[in-house]
């Protein structure tokens, strides 16, 4: 299956139109926020939102507020991850990172601003108010201590030291937000619990697959392919699927994860071709 480029184009166009309420005194902050937000990429997380909507028979455009919100959250996390106190990266998608371009203080505020604007934007999502609130709760849970932020803490604290802990770390750090791209649409559409199980199994496995492939690319990818210096994990002494299992076994684990994700999706109802295209892209990217 091919990647749903029409959905990515929909996201990119909406992000270009997006503006933040800014007084003249804060125009520089908006510039920093837009700098990172419009740096490109495949927009995997918002595309998952729109692809899930399409699979459920809904119009993707209806879910743009939720899709954009999840991309703003992802971008904020990248800005903060790149900071000298975290991963200390100077390139992101082939461009100077936000703290290099604007300074650490503005980069921190740009990340904070993107998170706050994401919540405001999500509140504009059309639909039943109770479902919107439940979906927002799911998204913020995937972002917070029991999700992305908690996973980042486990990573910087060096708590993961075996295969189980490594999977748990990445389920939090990477997997929860990716899975939320599918889960929030299930909640917003009011899909009954038994029918959500296959979608949620797919979404959960997709996050693990993404991280395994990311670990592989950190070793095998070039700086040009990655848009940043490769080998960052090794320089920081991080436990990865490659450092723990070796390159070939990590590739086997990625193939196993992709197979589990697609098997779960094949059990789901609806038009799931776009979701399959996202899974295939994640598995084969930059290879």
N, C-alpha and C positions, 0 to 999 in steps of 0.2 A: 504494500500500500504506500502511496506517496503522501508526503507531508501536506496538510491542508493550507496551502499558501494563501488561499482566498481569505481564510480566517485570520492569518497573520496580517494580511494587508488591511483587514477591517480594524484590527487592533492598532496597527501603526498609524492609520489615518485618524483614529479617535484620539490617540496620544498626541499627535501633532496639533489637534484642535484644543486639547486640554490646556486650560490656564488656571492659575491659582490666584485667589483674591489677594492682591498685593498693593500696599501703599508705596508711593515712590521710594520711601526710605528702605523698603525691603525688596526692591527690584533685583538686587544682587543675589539675594537668597533664591528667588525664583529662577534666576539664571543658572545657579548651581544645581538646583533640583532638576531642571529641564536638561541640563548638560548630561547628567547620568541617565535620566529616563529615556532620552532619545538617542542613546549611543548604539542602538541596533540590537541584533540577536534574533533568535527564532521565536521568542515570546511563548515559550512552551507552556507556562502556567496559565496565562490568559487564553491561549488557544485551547487548552484543555477545558476551560470553562465553556467556551463557545461550541467546541466539539461535543461536549456532553449535552448541551442544550439541543443541538441538532440531533443527536442520537435519540433523545427523548421526544422528538417531534416538535420542539419549540423553535422559534425564530432566534438565531444567534444574536442579532442586533439588540434584542430585548435584554440580553445579559451583559451588555457592554459595561455598565457601571461596576458590576461585580468583577468582570474580567480586568478592567483597568485598576481596580482597587488591589487586586492580588499582584499585579505587575508593579504597582507603586511600593507595595510591601517588599517584594523581592528586590527592587532596586535599592531601597533603603538598606536592606541587609548587605548588599554588595558594597555600598559605600562604607558602611561600618566595618565589614570584614577586611577591607583593604587598608584600613588605618594602621599607622605604625605600631600601635599598641596591640593589634591583632595579627594579621598576616603580613603587614608591611609591604604591600604590592604597589608598584608605581605605574603599572599598565593594566588596563581593563578594556577588552575588545579593541585592542590596538591603539587606545587613546590614553593619555595621562589620567590616572585615577583622580577622583574628586579632590582629595586632600593635596595632591600635587598641583592641581590646577587652581584651587581656590584657597588652600590652607586648611589645616586640620580643624580649626574652629568652625569655619563655614561648612566644611564637609559634614561634621557632626550635626550641625543644625539642619543641613539639607536632608540628611537621613531622618531626623526627627520630624521635619516638616512633611516629608513624603508619607510617613506612617500616619500622621494626623490627618492629612488630606485623603488618604486611602479610606479611613473610617468615615469621613464626611461623604466621600463619593459613594461608598457602599450603601449609605443611608438613602441615596437617591434611587436605589434599585427598585423598579416597579414590582408589585406583588403584594400578597397578603402580609400585613405588618408583623404578625406573629412568626410567619415563616422567614421574613427578612431578618428579624431579630435572632431567630434560632440559627440562621446561616451565618450571621455576623459573629455570633458566639462561637460557632465552629471555626470560623476563620481566625479569630483572635486567639483561640485555644491552640490552633496549629502554629501560631506565631510566637506564643509566649513561653513560659517556663516549661510547659509540658509539650513543647514543640521546638521551633527553630532556635529561639534564644537559649532554651535549656540545652539543646544539642550543641550549640556553639560553646556554651560553658563547659560541658563535658569534654569537648575537643581541646579547648585551651588549658583546661586543668589536667589534661593527660590521663584521664580516668580509664579510658578504654585500653585493655591489654590482652584481649583474646577475641575470637571470632564472634561470640555472642554479644560481647560488649560493643564491638565495632558495628555490628548490624543495628543494635539498639541506638547507638550514637547517631548513625546516619538516618535511621527512621525518624528521629527527632529533628536533626539539623536540616536534612534535605527532604525526607519523605513526607513529613506531615503537611508542609505547604503545597507540595505537588499534589498530594492526595486531596487536599482541600479544594483544588481546582475542579475536581469531579464531585466531591461530597457536597459542596455548597449548592450546586445546581440540583442535586437529588433532593436536598432539603427545600429549596425554593420551589421546586416543582411538586412537592408533597408526595414523592414516590413512596409507596408502601414498603415497609421494612424488608419483607422477603425478596422483593424485586431489586433492592439496592445491594444485596450481598455480593453479587458477581462484579458489579461496578466498583464496589469498595475494595474487593480483593485485587482487582486490576490496578486500581489507583495506588494501593499500598505497595504492591510489587514494583510499580513503575518508579517510585521514589528510590527504592533500593537499586534497581537497574541503573538509574541515572548516576548514582554515586559510584557504583562499580566501574562504569565506563569512564567517569570523570577521573577516577584513580588511575585507570589504564592510560588515558590520554596525558595525564601529568608526566608519565614516563615516556610514552611513545610519540606524543604530538610535538610539532615544532612551535617555536614562538609565534610564527605567522599564523598557524592554524588556530592556536589557542587565544591569540590576542593578548598574551601576557607571557612572561618567562616560564618555560616548563621546568619541572623538577622542584616546584615550590614545596610540595609535601615533604620531600626528602630533606630539603634545606632546613625545614622546621622540625624535623625529627618526628613527624606524625605517623601514627599507625594507619596503614591503608590496606586495601585488599591486595595490592601488589606486594607491599612489604611483608604482609602476613602470609600470603599464599604463593607468591611468585607470579610472574606475568602470565604464563600459560594457564595456570589454574584460575587466575582472575578472569581470563577470557572465557574459560569454561563456565565459571559462576555467572558471568554476564549472560551467556547463552541460556543457561538454566533459568535465570530470572526472567529473561525475555519470553521463554516458553511458558512459564507459569503465568505471566501477565496476559499473554495472548490467549491462553487456555481459559482464564477467568473471563476474559472479554467475550470469547466465543459462546459462553453460557449466558451472556446478558442479552436482553431483548433490545430491539431498536436498531437504527442504522448506525452501526459502530465503525464504519470504514475510516472516518477521520480520526477516531481514537486509536485505531490500529496503526494508522499512518504516523501518529505521534510516537507510539511505542517503537515502531520500526526505525524511525529517525533517531530516537535516543540510543537504540542499540547499535546503529551503524554510523553514527556521526563521526566525521573526521577520520574515517578509516579508508 
